Structures are given as structure tokens and as C-alpha cells.
Amino acid sequence: MPKLMLHGDLDQPTTLSVEDLRDWPQHRAAVTFDCATNGPQHHVFEGPLLRDVIQDARPTFDAHRRKDRSRFLLTISGGDGHHTVLAWAELDADFGDTPVLLATRLDGSGLDEAGAQLVVPTDRCGARYVSAVTHVWFGTLPFPNRAL
């Protein structure tokens, strides 16, 4: 069974299977995305909010300071080598509040054998949909040197 590693600036990094991801409340997203190569795609995904999974791993930011939370990023990698980047502020309820999923089901079928899929339901193009997620890294970039 495929697993994904959740790591970075987290107090409780972990490794999760699709079955493990079903321990969180499952959300449903009926999406249509249209990329130049394949034309319109219509799918229904189900899974936990990525925000909930990250919050349960206890991010190292100060949750009471919005500016602290707004500097964190997520990089998501798939089994096929596809990668994407999200800003935590896109997911955070005080900012973008985007319901990004780690899908456990696609069009009614479980993804246990294929692995979880990243779903960004607000995207017009599906380029940030990452199949067979292997890694979710959470953290910040080094602060730039102001002495330049």
C-alpha cells in the first residue's frame, strides 16, 4: 500500500496510508478542470482537508499570529515525480480558506492501491493535482539576507 510522508516544521511528522487518511472527516469536491492537453475533466473527489491533516501534525508556527502562519509553504510530491507548491495562507481559514483535499476516493473508487491525490478544487487547470502523493513537506524558506 502506498504511503505518504508528512514532514518538515511539524512537531509530529508521520507517515500515512490512504486508509489512515480516512480517520479525518471526509469532504467531497465535484470538480471540473480544463487543461490545454486533455480538454475538460469532470471528477468527484473525497478525502480530508489537507489543512486538517497538517494541523494534527502540529505545525511549529504560532497559531495566534497570522503573520507567522502566512510565511509557511507546502511542497507536495507524487509517485510519478510531479511536484507542486502551495502557500499555507491558501488553506488557512483566516486567508484563502481553499478546501484542498488529500483525496482517498476518486469518482466513488478508493485510492488505496494508487495512493492519495492532492486536489485543489478552485484551480481552473488540474496541474496542481498530484497523483500518488509520496511527500508533503511543510516549512518556511530561509529569511533573505538584508545586508545585500
Secondary structure, 3 states (H helix, E strand, C coil): CCEEEEEECECCCEEEEHHHHCCCCCEEEEEEEEECCCEEEEEEEEECEHHHHHHHCCECCCCCCHHHHCCCEEEEEECCCCEEEEEHHHHCCCCCCCCCEEECEECCEECCCCCCEEECCCCCCHHHCCCCEEEEEEECCCCCCCCC
